[in-house]
């Protein structure tokens, strides 16, 4: 089989969804199978709306891994096991995302996580943790920023080790 690690299959003239959206910079289809490099979508020259669409599409594809077998899928109760428990906290964490986007980009820029601006999650999490119970200079609770950084740290850990964590999917 000639499929590349990303899912592209040059012989079958099939391109993976990430390459269709421009989410990968290079691909094994152009050379050897190990030459693909995942990059941040905003590194490319596309309109804000094009990248918003591509990011949303990429997020939907990433979430498919949790929609596998029914038995396994039921062990991830996102609404009843997270949102129903922590609805106010999730709202605050969402506000942290919005405020960070406003801080680093023009007001009309699509909401996105620019990973080049946040690579020290563990250290930043602890800095905010030390000031928990108080508000940061932007008026946002330090504890909400702790939660955002914890989610970012977990997301990166899961992405880096997804082969270990996907189990039955």
Secondary structure as UniProt FT lines:
FT   TURN            5..6
FT   HELIX           10..12
FT   HELIX           17..21
FT   STRAND          24..26
FT   HELIX           28..30
FT   TURN            33..34
FT   STRAND          37..38
FT   HELIX           41..43
FT   HELIX           48..63
FT   HELIX           64..67
FT   HELIX           70..73
FT   TURN            74..75
FT   HELIX           79..83
FT   TURN            84..85
FT   HELIX           87..104
FT   TURN            107..108
FT   HELIX           115..117
FT   HELIX           121..130
FT   TURN            131..133
FT   TURN            137..138
FT   HELIX           142..160
FT   HELIX           162..165
FT   TURN            167..168
//
